[in-house]
Amino acid sequence: MSQTAESDKPEMRHLNEILIAVAVFFLMCQRALACTGFALNDGRRVLACLSYDQQFGAGYIHINQRNVERRRYSLYAEKPLSWVSKYGSITFNLAGRDYPHDGMNEAGLVVLSMGLDDTRFPEPDARPAIDELGWIQYQLDQAASVDEVIQSLKTIRISSRSIGDSHYLIVDNLGKAAVIEYPDGQARLYTGNDLPYTILANDTYVRMLGHLKQQKAFGGLNEDEYRVSSSCSRFTQVARDIRDFNSTNGTMLDRALAILHEVRQSNSQYQAVYDISNRRILYRSHNSIELKTIELGKVDFDCYRPGLMTEIQSTDTGNIRSRFYEYDRRRSRASGI
């Protein structure tokens, strides 16, 4: 037996949710995007990491239940997408419930999104459409692996009328990773040998990789002067940090946190480490640099339980599982505008 998500209630009610999310996301898009994501994998442990650097940082962390019916309505005359979630997940949401920016599901799949001005999503075709944030929730609900995410590109598409411009870094519990972006109306997929560095910022993967190859540290002729404001420069610096890390100087978590500190900017709103192998999330927020943790293994994702939420920006430290409370539509709306 499944429960019904908010998005499966009467269409006018969901239209209000869409309009609120549009307003919030519009505010987010008015400011320069400057996020950095990367993955670490030593053969025993897999981490996916994100520094969310934006002016806008109000939002909630949501616990999303498995076996929930979802129907994604659109402001446009496009075929809607419906599904039932196979997996529970925890997501960071800046534009309202069901509109995650990044997250991890109980199978160990992580989806990170970053802004990309050059994005042009596919034009309408026979596939049902979904917005660029709903796509993240769909993948966390339905997919357990990078391969399953890639396979879904054949059956669903991100609407060309989505208001945001995003590309994605996806990592699974086996350490497989992929970058998916849309610079020309078609999905550009990088994985395996085409993804020599599991790093993403706010330029196309090809341009950032090309910049890296021009630097002396990677066999080129140029001496890169690190500029945290440059996506290409951050990409190269993270690649250098990963390559030069010496395990005798700390753990892989130490390395992840050190890299996140190096790429963070003055407007950094949160930095998250998705410890995929241990199904654990560690993060620090703009108003509290102390680490907070959430253990997915201790979360009940059964659909008979209510959806839960808590503020991203809090001064709590340590395990914050007890700080979650039942989803409140009015509270969620009030935080975003």
C-alpha positions as CSV (number, residue, x, y, z in Angstrom):
1,M,0.0,0.0,0.0
2,S,1.3,3.4,-0.9
3,Q,0.7,6.9,0.4
4,T,0.2,9.9,-1.9
5,A,2.7,12.7,-2.0
6,E,1.6,16.4,-1.9
7,S,2.2,16.5,-5.7
8,D,-0.6,14.0,-6.3
9,K,-3.3,16.2,-4.6
10,P,-5.6,18.4,-6.7
11,E,-3.8,20.2,-9.5
12,M,-4.6,23.7,-8.3
13,R,-3.0,23.1,-4.9
14,H,0.1,21.7,-6.6
15,L,0.1,24.7,-9.0
16,N,0.5,26.9,-6.0
17,E,3.5,24.9,-4.9
18,I,5.0,25.2,-8.4
19,L,4.5,29.0,-8.4
20,I,6.2,29.3,-5.0
21,A,9.1,27.1,-6.2
22,V,9.4,29.2,-9.3
23,A,9.6,32.4,-7.3
24,V,12.3,31.0,-5.0
25,F,14.3,29.5,-7.8
26,F,14.0,32.7,-9.8
27,L,15.7,34.5,-6.9
28,M,18.4,31.9,-6.8
29,C,19.1,32.3,-10.5
30,Q,19.5,36.0,-10.3
31,R,22.8,35.6,-8.6
32,A,26.0,34.1,-10.0
33,L,26.2,30.4,-9.3
34,A,29.4,29.1,-7.8
35,C,29.2,25.5,-6.6
36,T,31.7,22.7,-6.7
37,G,31.2,19.0,-6.5
38,F,33.5,16.1,-6.5
39,A,33.9,12.4,-5.5
40,L,36.6,10.5,-3.7
41,N,37.0,6.7,-4.0
42,D,39.9,4.8,-2.5
43,G,38.5,1.4,-3.4
44,R,37.0,0.9,0.0
45,R,35.1,4.0,0.7
46,V,33.2,6.4,-1.6
47,L,32.4,10.0,-0.8
48,A,30.5,12.6,-2.8
49,C,31.0,16.2,-1.8
50,L,29.3,19.5,-2.6
51,S,30.0,23.1,-1.7
52,Y,26.9,25.1,-2.3
53,D,28.0,28.7,-2.7
54,Q,25.1,31.1,-3.3
55,Q,23.5,34.2,-1.8
56,F,20.3,32.3,-1.2
57,G,20.6,29.6,1.5
58,A,17.2,29.4,3.3
59,G,15.7,25.9,3.0
60,Y,15.1,22.5,4.6
61,I,16.5,19.0,4.7
62,H,13.7,16.6,3.9
63,I,13.3,12.9,4.7
64,N,11.4,11.4,1.7
65,Q,9.6,8.1,2.2
66,R,9.7,5.1,-0.1
67,N,6.5,3.7,-1.8
68,V,5.0,7.1,-2.3
69,E,3.0,8.0,-5.4
70,R,4.2,11.1,-7.1
71,R,2.7,13.0,-10.1
72,R,4.7,15.9,-11.5
73,Y,2.5,18.6,-12.9
74,S,3.9,21.2,-15.2
75,L,3.0,24.8,-15.9
76,Y,3.2,23.9,-19.6
77,A,1.2,21.7,-21.9
78,E,3.5,18.7,-21.6
79,K,2.8,15.1,-20.7
80,P,3.2,14.8,-16.9
81,L,5.3,12.1,-15.2
82,S,4.0,9.8,-12.5
83,W,5.8,7.2,-10.5
84,V,6.0,5.4,-7.1
85,S,9.2,5.8,-5.1
86,K,11.2,2.7,-4.7
87,Y,13.7,4.2,-2.2
88,G,13.7,6.6,0.6
89,S,16.0,9.6,0.5
90,I,17.4,12.6,2.3
91,T,17.6,15.8,0.3
92,F,18.6,19.5,0.6
93,N,15.8,21.6,-0.7
94,L,16.0,25.3,-1.4
95,A,12.9,25.8,-3.4
96,G,10.3,23.7,-1.5
97,R,9.4,20.1,-0.9
98,D,9.9,17.8,-3.9
99,Y,12.4,20.3,-5.4
100,P,15.8,19.1,-4.1
101,H,19.1,20.6,-5.0
102,D,21.1,17.5,-4.0
103,G,20.6,14.3,-2.0
104,M,21.2,10.6,-1.3
105,N,18.9,7.7,-1.3
106,E,19.0,4.6,0.9
107,A,20.6,2.6,-2.0
108,G,23.6,4.9,-1.9
109,L,22.9,6.9,-5.0
110,V,23.9,10.6,-4.8
111,V,22.8,13.3,-7.2
112,L,24.5,16.7,-7.0
113,S,23.4,19.7,-9.2
114,M,25.3,22.8,-10.2
115,G,24.4,25.8,-12.3
116,L,25.5,25.9,-15.9
117,D,24.5,29.0,-17.9
118,D,25.0,27.1,-21.3
119,T,22.3,24.6,-20.5
120,R,19.6,24.0,-23.1
121,F,17.3,21.1,-22.2
122,P,15.6,18.9,-24.9
123,E,12.7,20.1,-26.9
124,P,9.3,18.3,-26.5
125,D,9.2,14.7,-27.9
126,A,7.3,11.5,-27.0
127,R,8.8,11.2,-23.6
128,P,7.1,12.7,-20.5
129,A,8.7,15.9,-19.2
130,I,9.9,16.9,-15.8
131,D,11.5,20.0,-14.4
132,E,15.3,20.1,-13.6
133,L,14.8,19.8,-9.8
134,G,12.0,17.2,-10.1
135,W,14.4,15.1,-12.1
136,I,16.7,14.9,-9.1
137,Q,13.8,13.6,-6.9
138,Y,12.8,11.1,-9.6
139,Q,16.3,9.6,-9.8
140,L,16.6,9.4,-6.0
141,D,13.2,7.7,-5.9
142,Q,13.7,5.3,-8.7
143,A,17.4,4.6,-9.2
144,A,20.0,2.6,-7.2
145,S,22.9,3.0,-9.6
146,V,24.5,5.4,-12.2
147,D,23.6,2.8,-14.9
148,E,19.9,3.1,-14.0
149,V,20.0,6.9,-14.1
150,I,21.6,6.7,-17.6
151,Q,19.0,4.2,-18.7
152,S,16.2,6.6,-17.7
153,L,17.3,9.2,-20.1
154,K,15.7,7.1,-22.8
155,T,12.2,7.3,-21.2
156,I,12.0,10.7,-19.5
157,R,13.4,14.1,-20.3
158,I,13.9,17.4,-18.6
159,S,11.6,20.1,-20.0
160,S,13.1,22.7,-22.2
161,R,10.9,25.2,-20.3
162,S,12.6,24.5,-17.0
163,I,13.5,27.8,-15.3
164,G,16.8,26.8,-14.0
165,D,20.1,25.8,-15.8
166,S,21.7,22.8,-14.2
167,H,24.1,19.9,-14.9
168,Y,24.6,17.0,-12.6
169,L,27.3,14.8,-10.9
170,I,25.9,11.4,-10.0
171,V,27.8,8.8,-7.9
172,D,26.6,5.4,-6.6
173,N,27.7,3.0,-3.9
174,L,30.1,1.1,-6.2
175,G,32.0,4.3,-6.9
176,K,30.7,4.6,-10.4
177,A,30.2,8.2,-11.4
178,A,28.7,10.2,-14.3
179,V,28.3,13.8,-15.4
180,I,25.2,14.7,-17.3
181,E,24.7,18.1,-19.0
182,Y,22.7,19.6,-21.8
183,P,24.7,22.3,-23.7
184,D,22.9,21.8,-27.0
185,G,19.5,20.2,-26.4
186,Q,20.8,16.7,-26.1
187,A,22.2,14.9,-23.1
188,R,26.0,14.9,-22.9
189,L,27.2,12.0,-20.8
190,Y,30.6,11.5,-19.3
191,T,31.5,8.3,-17.5
192,G,34.2,5.8,-17.4
193,N,37.2,6.8,-19.5
194,D,35.4,10.0,-20.6
195,L,35.3,11.1,-16.9
196,P,39.0,11.1,-15.8
197,Y,38.2,13.5,-12.9
198,T,35.0,13.2,-11.0
199,I,34.7,16.9,-10.4
200,L,32.1,19.5,-11.5
201,A,31.7,23.2,-11.2
202,N,29.8,25.8,-13.3
203,D,31.3,25.4,-16.7
204,T,31.0,22.5,-19.2
205,Y,33.0,19.5,-18.4
206,V,34.9,19.7,-21.7
207,R,36.0,23.3,-21.1
208,M,37.1,22.6,-17.5
209,L,39.0,19.5,-18.5
210,G,40.6,21.4,-21.3
211,H,41.7,24.1,-18.9
212,L,43.2,21.5,-16.6
213,K,45.2,19.9,-19.4
214,Q,46.8,23.3,-20.2
215,Q,48.3,23.6,-16.8
216,K,51.9,22.7,-16.0
217,A,50.8,20.5,-13.1
218,F,49.0,18.3,-15.6
219,G,51.5,18.4,-18.5
220,G,50.6,21.7,-20.1
221,L,52.4,25.0,-20.6
222,N,50.5,27.3,-18.3
223,E,51.0,28.1,-14.6
224,D,47.5,28.2,-13.1
225,E,47.0,31.0,-10.5
226,Y,44.2,29.7,-8.3
227,R,41.1,31.8,-8.4
228,V,38.2,30.6,-6.3
229,S,35.8,32.6,-8.4
230,S,36.7,30.6,-11.6
231,S,35.1,27.3,-12.2
232,C,38.0,26.1,-14.4
233,S,40.4,27.1,-11.7
234,R,38.5,25.3,-9.0
235,F,38.2,22.2,-11.1
236,T,42.0,22.1,-11.6
237,Q,42.7,22.8,-7.9
238,V,40.5,20.0,-6.7
239,A,42.1,17.6,-9.2
240,R,45.5,18.6,-7.9
241,D,44.4,18.2,-4.3
242,I,43.1,14.7,-4.9
243,R,46.2,13.7,-6.8
244,D,48.6,15.0,-4.2
245,F,46.8,13.8,-1.1
246,N,49.0,11.7,1.2
247,S,47.0,9.3,3.4
248,T,49.6,9.6,6.1
249,N,48.4,13.2,6.7
250,G,44.8,12.3,7.4
251,T,41.7,10.3,6.5
252,M,39.7,10.5,3.3
253,L,37.1,12.5,5.3
254,D,39.8,14.9,6.3
255,R,40.8,15.3,2.7
256,A,37.2,15.9,1.6
257,L,36.7,18.6,4.3
258,A,40.0,20.3,3.4
259,I,39.1,20.5,-0.3
260,L,35.6,21.8,0.6
261,H,37.2,24.5,2.7
262,E,39.5,25.5,-0.2
263,V,36.8,25.9,-2.7
264,R,34.2,27.6,-0.5
265,Q,33.4,31.2,-1.1
266,S,32.3,33.9,1.2
267,N,28.6,33.2,0.4
268,S,28.9,29.5,1.0
269,Q,25.5,28.3,2.4
270,Y,26.3,24.7,3.1
271,Q,28.9,22.0,2.4
272,A,27.9,18.4,2.4
273,V,29.9,15.1,2.5
274,Y,27.8,12.2,1.4
275,D,29.5,9.2,2.9
276,I,28.0,6.7,0.5
277,S,29.7,3.6,1.9
278,N,28.5,4.3,5.4
279,R,25.1,5.8,4.3
280,R,25.8,8.9,6.3
281,I,25.6,12.6,5.5
282,L,27.9,15.1,7.2
283,Y,27.4,18.8,6.6
284,R,28.2,22.3,7.9
285,S,26.1,25.4,7.2
286,H,26.7,29.1,6.8
287,N,25.9,30.0,10.4
288,S,27.6,27.0,12.0
289,I,30.9,25.4,10.8
290,E,30.6,22.6,13.2
291,L,29.7,19.3,11.5
292,K,26.2,17.9,11.7
293,T,25.5,14.2,10.8
294,I,22.5,12.2,9.6
295,E,22.6,8.4,9.6
296,L,20.4,7.0,6.8
297,G,20.5,3.6,8.5
298,K,18.7,5.0,11.5
299,V,15.9,6.6,9.5
300,D,12.6,4.8,9.0
301,F,11.6,5.4,5.3
302,D,8.4,3.4,5.5
303,C,5.5,5.2,3.8
304,Y,3.3,4.9,6.8
305,R,5.6,7.4,8.6
306,P,5.1,11.1,7.9
307,G,7.6,13.0,5.8
308,L,10.0,14.9,8.0
309,M,12.0,18.1,7.7
310,T,14.5,20.4,9.5
311,E,16.2,23.6,8.7
312,I,19.5,23.6,6.8
313,Q,20.7,26.7,8.6
314,S,20.9,25.6,12.2
315,T,23.4,25.9,15.0
316,D,23.0,22.2,16.0
317,T,26.0,20.0,16.1
318,G,26.6,16.2,16.0
319,N,23.8,13.8,15.1
320,I,20.7,15.9,14.2
321,R,18.2,13.1,13.6
322,S,16.2,14.2,16.7
323,R,15.9,17.7,15.2
324,F,13.6,16.6,12.4
325,Y,9.8,17.2,12.7
326,E,6.7,16.4,10.7
327,Y,6.5,18.2,7.3
328,D,4.7,21.5,7.6
329,R,3.5,23.0,4.4
330,R,3.1,26.6,5.8
331,R,6.5,26.6,7.4
332,S,8.1,25.3,4.2
333,R,6.4,28.0,2.1
334,A,7.3,30.8,4.6
335,S,11.1,29.9,4.5
336,G,11.5,30.4,0.8
337,I,10.3,33.8,-0.1
